[in-house]
Amino acid sequence: MSGPARKLQIEDVLRDRGSRYAVSGRAATSRADCTAFINDLKRVRKFAKATHHSWACILSEGGPLKDDDGESGAAAVILRMLEREGLNDVVVVVTRWYGGVHLGGDRFAHVVTCTRAFLEDWRKSA
């Protein structure tokens, strides 16, 4: 990807039973762009300490990519939301700092909340 990529980060989307969530994303046109963004995110001390960085992207040339990063099913939730939005070439990463309490199905609702917040802000900043 040439030039600076458009990006967005919301650091404290929500908290639940000790877990904290953030969402980040940027324009991406290849798997390498996605990987570079996630690696850059993990270099930031605060994000390096996170438990999970679940992400998804739909590439115009290459199709869907996703990775749960240990948060089983989270990337599929992000991917479905990107598909519904019709948003291609943007990688969305939902970051979770585990707070010591299992959230069960609520964690999927939190991934939805984070992704929705990202999509709303992304549209506004277009």
N, C-alpha and C positions, 0 to 999 in steps of 0.2 A: 504494500500500500504506500503510495507516494504522498508526501506532505503530511501535515498533522491531521490525525483522525478526529472527527467529532466525537466527544465523549461526555458522559454524565455519571455522577455518583451521588447517591443519597446514603449517608453514613449511618443514620440511626432511624430506620423505618419503623421498627417496633421491638418490643421486649415482652417476653412471656416466660414466667417461671425460671428466670435466670438466663435464658437464652436471649441473645441479641441478634438482630438481622440488619443487613445493609444490602444495597443493590447497586451495581455498577454496569456500565456498558459503553460500547463504542462502535463506530462503523468498522466493519470487517469484511473483506472480500475473499479471504482464503483461510484455510485451517491454520496457516502460519500466523496470520493476523490474530486469530483467536488465542492461540498458544502464547504469543508474545504479550497480549493484553493480560492474560491470566498470570503469566510469569512476572510482569511488571507490578500487578496488584499484590502478589505475594512478596514482593521485595519491600513493600511498605510495612514497617514494623507491626502496626496495628493489625493489618490484614494477614501478615505472616503467622500470627498467633491464632487465627480463626480455625475452627474445626472442619468446616466444609466450604467449598467454593463450587456450587452446582451451577452449570451453565448450559446454554443452548444458543444456536445460531442457524439460520437458514440461508445458505449461500445461493445467490442467483446462478452461479456456475459451480455446482457441486452438491447441492441439496442440503438436507438437515444434518447437523452435528450436535452432539450433546454429551455431557459427562456429569454423573451424579456426585462424584467425589465423595462417596461413602454415604450420601443422603439418599438412599434408595427411592427412586421414583420422582425426585425433585426436578431433574432435568427434563423429564417428559412433560411435567406441568408447565415449565417455562416454554418448551417447544410448542405445545398446543396453543398457548396464548400468543406466541409469535405468529403461528399459522393463522389463527382467527383474525389477528390484526393485519395480516398480509405484509408483515415487516420482514424484509430480506436484508442481508448484508449488515446486520447489527448483532453483536454478541452481547448477551445479557447474563450477568453473573449474580446469583443470590448467595451472599456470604452469611454463614451462621457461626456464632461463637456459642458453643454448647454450654448450658448453664447447670448441668448436673441432673436435670429432671427430663425423663422421656416425655415428649409431647404427643406421641401417637399421631393420629390423623390431623391434629391441629397444625402440625408442621407443614402440611400441604396448603392449608388455608393461609399460612404465613408466607409461603412461597408465592401464592397468588397475590397477596397484598403487596409484597415487594415488587413483583413483576408489573402489577397494575400501576403502582406509583412511578416506576421507571417509564412505562409506556406513556402515561399522562404527561410527565415532564419532557419526554423526548419529543412528543407531538408539539408541545408548547414552544420548545426551543428551535423548532424547524424553521 
